[in-house]
Amino acid sequence: MDKMTIRAFEKMQKREHLLRVLRDQMGLSRITREAFREESLKVIERYQLSDDEQRAYDRYSAIQQQRKRK
């Protein structure tokens, strides 16, 4: 994996972790549904993949799919 792909994976992992934390907080009634929506939009926007990162991730996914087919 190249640096761009690794960076893409790190961003996606961080985004998923923060969204999971927010869902858990909403489930425990620590934050309201409205606060959840606002915070989740901020997280998604902050950890959105750049074009280069998205391209690197797509290329990595395509390679992995080809390996599974063989």
Sequence and secondary structure as in RCSB ss.txt:
>XXXX:A:sequence
MDKMTIRAFEKMQKREHLLRVLRDQMGLSRITREAFREESLKVIERYQLSDDEQRAYDRYSAIQQQRKRK
>XXXX:A:secstr
  HHHHHHHHHHHHHHHHHHHHHHHHHTTSS HHHHHHHHHHHHHHT   HHHHHHHHHHHHHHHHHHH 
